[in-house]
């Protein structure tokens, strides 16, 4: 499983840092990789509570309540509401739900296979207010027969909304599945199409 960065709009990239072992010669990097601290916060939204998880200074997860494939809560680390990436994420999410933001600009650090990373990067190329089918997304990746694999990777997207897996629908236009539940998918698509106010009943 690789941990890498989906480039943010600003081009920000995030990765693990290397430490220097005091017992080695100066300027010689040790084999120890220092993993960034994992912390979380919880914010309110029209889609219900959202749990945001950060790895160091980058966002690594965004989950809704009762989210499919949501890891155990204890893996999210301690709560730290005032971390800058959380402040930026909340500001941008508020603007998104108000219809004032169409593209997120946040540093991301997500873990996945190389294929999953490619799928998640392609999701960010689907314009606001538009949708693509699983087959179309597979074609974007140069493998039009891989729609099923694309669907599985799409369902494992760890940063919902910001990496817009909700913009992928069935070939016939049906919504199919969504990790946060179909009612939330309808809210997000309706918001982006300007046909509904984002409210989870």
C-alpha positions, -999 to +999 in steps of 0.1 A: +000+000+000+015+033-010+011+066+008+014+094-017-002+127-024-029+137-048-017+171-060-038+199-047-047+227-070-019+247-056+006+219-064+012+211-028+027+177-022+031+158+011+051+128+021+069+112+050+101+129+062+134+112+068+151+116+102+188+118+109+201+093+134+224+111+159+245+080+160+254+082+123+279+104+105+266+140+100+247+144+068+239+106+066+202+098+066+191+069+087+167+042+076+141+055+100+110+071+085+092+095+108+055+091+102+035+123+106+011+125+135-025+115+128-052+137+143-089+144+136-117+168+140-155+167+136-175+195+118-211+200+110-224+202+074-257+199+055-247+163+050-245+157+087-213+154+108-181+151+089-150+135+104-118+150+090-085+132+096-050+147+090-016+131+086+008+159+095-002+190+077-023+173+050-058+159+049-059+121+047-096+112+052-131+127+052-159+105+063-196+109+069-216+092+096-223+055+088-198+058+059-190+025+041-154+014+046-149+039+075-120+027+096-123+023+134-126+056+152-095+049+173-073+050+141-081+087+137-058+098+165-065+125+191-089+153+184-072+186+174-097+212+161-074+241+155-049+224+131-045+247+101-055+221+075-087+216+094-094+253+095-088+256+058-109+225+050-139+238+071-137+272+054-137+257+019-164+231+028-186+259+041-181+279+008-188+247-012-221+240+005-230+277+001-225+273-037-195+297-036-167+272-042-163+248-072-128+235-067-110+226-034-074+236-028-061+216+001-030+195+007-039+158+006-020+127+017-039+095+010-029+058+011-038+034-017-025+012-044-010+028-076-043+021-095-064+036-067-042+067-067-047+071-105-085+067-101-086+093-073-065+117-093-089+113-123-119+121-101-105+156-095-105+161-133-143+158-134-156+193-135-180+207-109-216+202-119-208+173-143-208+136-140-190+107-156-199+070-158-176+043-145-168+034-181-160+069-190-137+072-160-120+040-171-115+054-206-100+085-191-074+062-175-067+045-208-084+012-199-120+013-210-126-023-200-117-016-163-150+000-152-155-026-125-120-020-110-126+017-113-159+014-094-141-005-066-114+021-063-140+049-064-158+033-035-125+033-015-119+070-019-108+082+015-115+119+011-152+122+000-165+155-014-131+170-018-121+141-041-155+140-058-164+104-062-200+115-060-197+127-096-194+091-109-227+075-119-240+044-138-239+042-176-277+047-177-276+077-155-286+060-123-268+070-091-256+035-082-238+034-049-221+059-027-200+054+005-219+081+023-253+069+012-274+078-018-293+106-001-260+124+004-250+118-032-283+133-043-276+164-021-241+169-036-251+165-072-282+186-067-261+213-051-236+213-080-264+214-106-280+243-088-313+225-085-316+219-047-305+233-014-281+210+005-301+195+033-301+160+047-336+152+059 
